[in-house]
Amino acid sequence: MTALQPRAEASAGETLLDVRDLTKHFGGGSLLPGRTRSVVRAVDGVSFEIRRGETFGVVGETGSGKSTLGRLVLRLLDPTEGRIVFDGQDITAMPGGRVRALRRDMQMVFQDPYGSLDPRMKVGRIIVEPMRVHGLARENRAARTADIMRQVGLAPHAADRYPHEFSGGQRQRIGIARAMALDPKLLVLDEPVSALDVSIQAQILNLLRDIQRRTGVAFLFIAHDLAVVRHISDRIAVMYLGRIVELATRENLYARPRHPYSAALLSAAPIPNLEKERSRRRISLYGEIGSATDMPTGCRFHPRCFKARIVARRGGLETAAARDGTVLPAPCVRADPALKQDGEGQMVACHFPLDKTEAEAAPAVAGDETGGRS
Ligand SMILES: Nc1ncnc2c1ncn2[C@@H]1O[C@H](COP(=O)(O)OP(=O)(O)OP(=O)(O)O)[C@@H](O)[C@H]1O
């Protein structure tokens, strides 16, 4: 294991990670007699799989549960419910010692490379440390360190310097080198480029793609920025308040979002083409993201949903009042929609999924109404 090599035994397309009904609730119980702590439903019944060598993107606003999901998958957090099968092994309740051994095959890259790199360690030591911990033969370590540094675009003399001597982009290269030290099968990348300048972001994303092509590593790529996720992902899950509301291939999601929340998120993402960007129309959602301690009844997106209002206005359906008195279709207020297959490669959790014209009928952010912001 001296070079980043494609894994001969791993056939692309096979399931590497299988997550079923994964749930993480924080809080609950009581600290003082008679005083109950509210439960935060950070991740609330999430199912998906990641194939070997694929990039699975997870997007959503802050607080939607993305980071918690990433940490659960790596068993940095214990799930409340559900099942995680990694590389054929059920790791849901695996004891700590065995989970540590598993880290060889699943690693994490953080948003803030500086915060996650030990400032007192030289770069060479940072990269070699996981090899030492996992018992890689001493005689192979130096060659592998040099090889990984080359692969991530770090000069060999960087090994003798400290993290603070590097720029943000270079530090993220160090973080990636450390994560790849043991040739893992899965990398969980939590907002790996959001702290970087846009020009540097593209370099790091290209580096990740390059590493993936060479090694066959799969990525669980978490980001709030849809442009970034689009650049790198094969399939994308859109999260809202602890749930996946849409799961689709990149092509399908961007060409034809079926969940009103996905459509709104996509409409807010900048478009590289200037002409298209000028005529972009951002969809306005009602209110703020809800609270993970006080979930709305029925579909948790209904208080913000433009489609529910369109359907209610059309009439002919039983309606019900939302908490704020808005009249909406009864299923939206009362029944929690399951994530269901909706065409090839696309799953959506919505009682009334969008068609194209409906996304165009959604209310626009002020200033976008005429279809152009000059
Ligand atoms: N250790 C914890 N204790 C209590 N609540 C938590 C804890 N960690 C996360 N949460 C809550 O769980 C919910 C989901 O948080 P999480 O960080 O997973 O979301 P996120 O989508 O990654 O957001 P961000 O992009 O801001 O990190 C939030 O309401 C958050 O406040």
The ligand as an SDF file (V2000), in Angstrom:
LIG
                    3D

 31 33  0  0  0  0  0  0  0  0999 V2000
  -24.8560   17.5530   20.4510 N   0  0  0  0  0  0  0  0  0  0  0  0
  -26.0580   18.1010   20.2010 C   0  0  0  0  0  0  0  0  0  0  0  0
  -26.9390   18.3130   21.2010 N   0  0  0  0  0  0  0  0  0  0  0  0
  -28.1580   18.8540   20.9560 C   0  0  0  0  0  0  0  0  0  0  0  0
  -28.5860   19.2140   19.7350 N   0  0  0  0  0  0  0  0  0  0  0  0
  -27.7470   19.0410   18.6980 C   0  0  0  0  0  0  0  0  0  0  0  0
  -26.4340   18.4770   18.8640 C   0  0  0  0  0  0  0  0  0  0  0  0
  -25.8290   18.4260   17.6470 N   0  0  0  0  0  0  0  0  0  0  0  0
  -26.7150   18.9290   16.7570 C   0  0  0  0  0  0  0  0  0  0  0  0
  -27.8620   19.3060   17.3750 N   0  0  0  0  0  0  0  0  0  0  0  0
  -29.0630   19.8850   16.7610 C   0  0  0  0  0  0  0  0  0  0  0  0
  -29.4730   18.9860   15.7370 O   0  0  0  0  0  0  0  0  0  0  0  0
  -29.9860   19.6870   14.6170 C   0  0  0  0  0  0  0  0  0  0  0  0
  -29.2050   19.2970   13.3760 C   0  0  0  0  0  0  0  0  0  0  0  0
  -27.8640   19.8030   13.4980 O   0  0  0  0  0  0  0  0  0  0  0  0
  -26.7220   19.5260   12.4340 P   0  0  0  0  0  0  0  0  0  0  0  0
  -25.4860   20.2300   12.8860 O   0  0  0  0  0  0  0  0  0  0  0  0
  -26.6450   18.0820   12.1610 O   0  0  0  0  0  0  0  0  0  0  0  0
  -27.3180   20.2570   11.1390 O   0  0  0  0  0  0  0  0  0  0  0  0
  -26.5610   20.7360    9.8320 P   0  0  0  0  0  0  0  0  0  0  0  0
  -27.5390   20.5710    8.7300 O   0  0  0  0  0  0  0  0  0  0  0  0
  -25.2500   20.0380    9.7180 O   0  0  0  0  0  0  0  0  0  0  0  0
  -26.3400   22.2660   10.1050 O   0  0  0  0  0  0  0  0  0  0  0  0
  -24.9890   23.1050    9.9490 P   0  0  0  0  0  0  0  0  0  0  0  0
  -24.7970   23.2700    8.4800 O   0  0  0  0  0  0  0  0  0  0  0  0
  -25.3060   24.3830   10.6490 O   0  0  0  0  0  0  0  0  0  0  0  0
  -23.9160   22.3050   10.6390 O   0  0  0  0  0  0  0  0  0  0  0  0
  -29.8880   21.1670   14.9670 C   0  0  0  0  0  0  0  0  0  0  0  0
  -31.1490   21.5790   15.4860 O   0  0  0  0  0  0  0  0  0  0  0  0
  -28.8260   21.2010   16.0400 C   0  0  0  0  0  0  0  0  0  0  0  0
  -29.0240   22.2950   16.9090 O   0  0  0  0  0  0  0  0  0  0  0  0
  1  2  1  0
  2  3  1  0
  2  7  2  0
  3  4  2  0
  4  5  1  0
  5  6  2  0
  6  7  1  0
  6 10  1  0
  7  8  1  0
  8  9  2  0
  9 10  1  0
 10 11  1  0
 11 12  1  0
 11 30  1  0
 12 13  1  0
 13 14  1  0
 13 28  1  0
 14 15  1  0
 15 16  1  0
 16 17  2  0
 16 18  1  0
 16 19  1  0
 19 20  1  0
 20 21  2  0
 20 22  1  0
 20 23  1  0
 23 24  1  0
 24 25  2  0
 24 26  1  0
 24 27  1  0
 28 29  1  0
 28 30  1  0
 30 31  1  0
M  END
$$$$
